[in-house]
Amino acid sequence: MLEILEYFDRDHPSATVMDMSRALAYPQSSTSELLRSLTRLGYLHYNRYRRTYSPKARVALLGSWVDPALFRGGTVLGAVDKVAELVGETVLLSTAANYLLQHLHVVPGASEQAVLEHAGRDESLLHSPQGRLILSSYRDMHIRSALHRLNAEEPDPERRVRISERLQELVELRKQGWLIEPEARDDGAGVVTILLPPRRGVERLALSVLATRETIETRGEEILAIMLQERDHILPQAPSPPPPTVMRATISSDFEGLAEVVGSSQDNHRPRALVA
């Protein structure tokens, strides 16, 4: 499995099952199963149209804790660490993978009441603040497609949503670009979350602070201001290409390769009130 991850580099940014099988001398059936497994775990993205696999952000975070001086110099992890230092609470870096929200990286909080979380944990994409924020960043047609699938896969009828109403909520959220929810999770913890700048070819990332309900209620806007300031230190995004004239109506398992990121006006929307 590690050989598969090591195969990808600048000369091999993506590969088919056959490419990988020939390069590593693996049986095609075993290669296919390994690639599917890594995709389910959130390490690879599968482009169903090109039938290629490519590494996701979670691969870059593997081993970043081993030698921080070598691996933690990037602007994204630098922002995560700085937010954790300034707020003293647990900080998460999350993305969408296989129609779930997945926490790629976690910096535990230093406060006595810090809420515990673990990297690799999945949450509902539709019912978590980070998941809804990531969903809001994609084009309406892809959001609608995702909502239909998420409703179909939701076993609890009470948690299914009205497509048109939720789509409108996500369109409004797209304009705002952040969320503060004092009671965001079943364990009573609250969340402050923002989107990080989009990067072409890389999945959208949400930065969030996880804390007790009381902490989010009293410090939510302060924490949000810190997060927005640190986001500004991340390298500026490259200009997005113009939207294609023909859009595919089918959304991929984690939106990559199909959903063009919608131009965001997040930077013009600083906090005015708590959002529940």
N, C-alpha and C positions, 0 to 999 in steps of 0.2 A: 504494500500500500504506500509506503514512503517513497518507493521508486517512482510511483505514478506522480506524486506531488513534485518530486525532484525533476521530472521530465520537462515540466513547464518552465520556460524562460523566454527571453526576448525573441529567440529564433523559433520557439514553439509556444506561442500564446494560447493556442487551442489545438485540439486533436480529436480525431474520430476514434472509435473503438479499434478499427483496423490499424490506424497509425500507431496507436499505443501497443497493440498486440505485436506488431512487427518489430517495433523499436526495442521492446523489452523481452521479446521471445516468450510471451505468455500465451496460453490458449485463448482463443477469442471469447469463449464462453466465460472463462474466469475473469478476463479483462472487463467484459461487459458488466459482470456482477460487481466487481470492485468499483468501477466508475459509478454505477447506480448507488452503491452504498455511500460513497463519498458525496454524492449529490444529495442524498437524503440527510446526511449529517451537516450539510451546509458548507462544505469545503469546495465543491465544484458547482458550476452552472452548466445546465444542458440546454443547448439551442436546438429545439426540435425541428427547425427548418433546415439548418445546415448539418444537423446531427453531429455536432461537435461539443466537446467539453472544454471548459476553461476555469481557471482558479478564481475563487472569490476572496473577499477581504479576510475571511477567517484564516486562510492559509498564511497570510502575512503576519498574523498575530501568534502563530505557533512558535513557542520558544522565546517570545519577546521578554519573558521574565528571567531567562537564564543569565543574560548579561545586558542589563539595561543600558549601559554606556554604548553598546554596539547597536542595539535593536530599537531603542526607544527615542531616537532623535527626530522622528517624523513629526510633522505638525499636528496630525490627528491625535496620536497618543500623547503628544505634549500637551494638547488642549485638555484631554481627559485627565491627565495627572494634575494639571494646574487647577482645574475646577474642583477636583477632589481635595486638593490642598487648601483651597480658599473656603470651601463650604463645610468641610469636615464630615460629609455624608457620603453614602455609597453612590458611585457614579458608574453608569452603564453605557456601553457602545453597542448598538443593536441594528439589525437589518431584517429584511423580509426574506424568508427562504421556505420554499414549498408551501406557500400560503400560511405560514406561521411567522410570528415574531421570534427572532433568535438573538439572544444576548451573546455577542462575540467576545466581549472583553469586560471585565468587572474590576473596579478598584474599590476595595472595602472601605467603608467610612471609619474615621478615627474617633467619632463621638461615642459616648457610652450607650446611647440609644440607637446607634446605627442599625439599619435594617440589612440583614444578610441576603446575599444573592450569589448565584454561581454562574460562571461562564458556560455556555452551551444550553442553558435552560430555555425552553420554548414557552411562549404565551400565545393567546389568541391574537391574531392580527386585527380582527374586527373589534375586539372588546378590550384592547389595551391602548393607552394614550399614544405610545410610540408607534404601534401598528397603524392606528388611524391617521397619524401624522404622515407616515410613509405612504399609505394609500392615497392621501390627498395630493401627493406630489405628482401623480400620474394623470394622463389624459382621461377625460370623462368616460370615453368608451371602454377603456381598460379598467377603470374603477368599477363601472357597471358590470362588466364581465366577471371581475373578481368577487363582487358582492353576490352575484348569482351563485357562483361556486361555493363561496363560504356559507351561504344560507343552506345550500344543498348538503353540505358536509356537517352542518351543525345538528347534533342529535337532540338538543333541547329546543323545542318549539318556542319557548319563551325568549330565547336568545337570538332568534332569527329577526332580521330587520326588514323594514319597508325600503325597497331599493331606491325609489325616487326621493324619499325623505332623507335617507342616509347619504345619498349622492349629493344632495344640496348642502348638507352639513359639511361634507368633506370639501366641497367647492369653497365654502366660506372659510374653513380651516386652512385651506391652501393660501388664502390671502393673508391670514394672520401669521402662520408659520411657527406657532408654538402652542403649548398647552400647559396649564397648571391644574392638576386634579388632586385635591387633598385626600380623597378616598378613591384611589384608582384600582385597588386590587382587593381580592377576597380576604387577604390577611390584614386589611385595614391600612396598609401603607399608602402613601401619596407619591405623586410623580410630578416633576417639572421636566419637560422635554422640548427639544428644538431639533430641527433638521440641520445637518451639516451641508456645506456647499456641494452641489452636484459635481461629479467628475465623469466625463464621458467614458463609457465602457465599464464603469464600476457601480455596483449597486448603491442605492441610497442608504445613508447611515443616519441614525438618530442618536443624539447625545441626551442623556437624561440623568437626573438626580433622584434617587430613591430614598425616602425618609418617612418618619412617622407622620400621621395625619396632622398632629399639632405643629410639627416643624414646618410642613408645607403651608399650613394656614397662616403661620406667623412670619415665615421667611420666604414664601413663595416668590414674590416679586423681586426680592433681593437676590435670590438664587438665580432667577431668570436673567436679571441684568448682568450677573457675573458670567453666565453661560454665553450670552450674546456677545459680550466683550471678548471672551476667549475665542469664540467662533470667528471673529474678525481677524484673528491672528493666523488662521489657517490660510494656506496659499489660495489666492483668488482663483475662482473657477474659470476654465476656458470657455470662450463663447460657444453657446449651443448652436448646432446647425439649424437651418430653417426646417420647419415641419415637412415631412414627405407629402407629396400630393396624393398618394394612395396609402391608406392606413390598413393594416391587418386587423381583423376583428377579433382574433383569438389572442388571449393573453397567455404567456408562458408560466411555468410553475412558480417563478419568483420575479416575473415582470422583466427580466433582463433581455435585451435584444429586440424587444418589441415596443415597449412603452417609452416613447420619447419624453424626457423630463419636461414638465411645463415650466416656463420661465417664472421665477419666484419674485415676489415683491416683499419678502420677509424682512429685509433690512429696513424697510420703511414703516414697519409695524412693531413698534416697541410696546411693552406691556401697558395696558390701561386698566384692566380689571381681571380678576380671577376668572378662569373658565372651567366650568364643571363638566 
